[in-house]
Amino acid sequence: MAFLDSEQPKQLETADFQERSFHPDAPMNLLLRFETASGPRTVIACSVPRQVAAEIADVMKKAGHHADFIDRCAPLSIADRIMIKNLH
């Protein structure tokens, strides 16, 4: 039980997450929102390298469109999905 109360694993996870988030090749989800003649459109591009996502978002924003990128979360395993479902 003492291991579960320890703060060390959380610190390691946070350090790994921050390192991955700022690495130029870290996979990101790129969110693009723009207007077309048929109305607004949203595009989500998965697994885009962070550097590329930042460049695309910058160009889209300069053109007056909305663009943002977020960390691409690792997919959940089937066991994790079942555990979450059972908790709800």
Contacts in CASP RR format, 6 or more apart in sequence:
PFRMAT RR
TARGET T0000
AUTHOR 0000-0000-0000
METHOD contacts of the structure
MODEL  1
MAFLDSEQPKQLETADFQERSFHPDAPMNLLLRFETASGPRTVIACSVPR
QVAAEIADVMKKAGHHADFIDRCAPLSIADRIMIKNLH
17 71 0 8 1.000
20 26 0 8 1.000
20 71 0 8 1.000
21 50 0 8 1.000
21 71 0 8 1.000
22 50 0 8 1.000
23 50 0 8 1.000
24 49 0 8 1.000
24 50 0 8 1.000
24 51 0 8 1.000
25 49 0 8 1.000
25 50 0 8 1.000
25 51 0 8 1.000
26 49 0 8 1.000
26 50 0 8 1.000
26 71 0 8 1.000
27 46 0 8 1.000
27 47 0 8 1.000
27 48 0 8 1.000
27 49 0 8 1.000
27 50 0 8 1.000
27 71 0 8 1.000
27 72 0 8 1.000
28 47 0 8 1.000
28 48 0 8 1.000
28 49 0 8 1.000
28 50 0 8 1.000
28 53 0 8 1.000
28 69 0 8 1.000
28 70 0 8 1.000
28 71 0 8 1.000
28 72 0 8 1.000
29 44 0 8 1.000
29 45 0 8 1.000
29 46 0 8 1.000
29 47 0 8 1.000
29 48 0 8 1.000
29 69 0 8 1.000
29 70 0 8 1.000
29 71 0 8 1.000
29 72 0 8 1.000
30 43 0 8 1.000
30 44 0 8 1.000
30 45 0 8 1.000
30 48 0 8 1.000
30 53 0 8 1.000
30 56 0 8 1.000
30 57 0 8 1.000
30 67 0 8 1.000
30 68 0 8 1.000
30 69 0 8 1.000
31 42 0 8 1.000
31 43 0 8 1.000
31 44 0 8 1.000
31 66 0 8 1.000
31 67 0 8 1.000
31 68 0 8 1.000
31 69 0 8 1.000
31 70 0 8 1.000
32 42 0 8 1.000
32 43 0 8 1.000
32 44 0 8 1.000
32 45 0 8 1.000
32 56 0 8 1.000
32 60 0 8 1.000
32 65 0 8 1.000
32 66 0 8 1.000
32 67 0 8 1.000
33 40 0 8 1.000
33 41 0 8 1.000
33 42 0 8 1.000
33 43 0 8 1.000
33 65 0 8 1.000
33 66 0 8 1.000
33 67 0 8 1.000
34 40 0 8 1.000
34 41 0 8 1.000
34 60 0 8 1.000
34 65 0 8 1.000
34 66 0 8 1.000
35 41 0 8 1.000
35 65 0 8 1.000
45 53 0 8 1.000
46 72 0 8 1.000
47 72 0 8 1.000
48 56 0 8 1.000
48 69 0 8 1.000
50 69 0 8 1.000
53 69 0 8 1.000
54 69 0 8 1.000
56 67 0 8 1.000
57 67 0 8 1.000
57 68 0 8 1.000
57 69 0 8 1.000
58 67 0 8 1.000
59 67 0 8 1.000
60 66 0 8 1.000
60 67 0 8 1.000
61 67 0 8 1.000
76 84 0 8 1.000
END
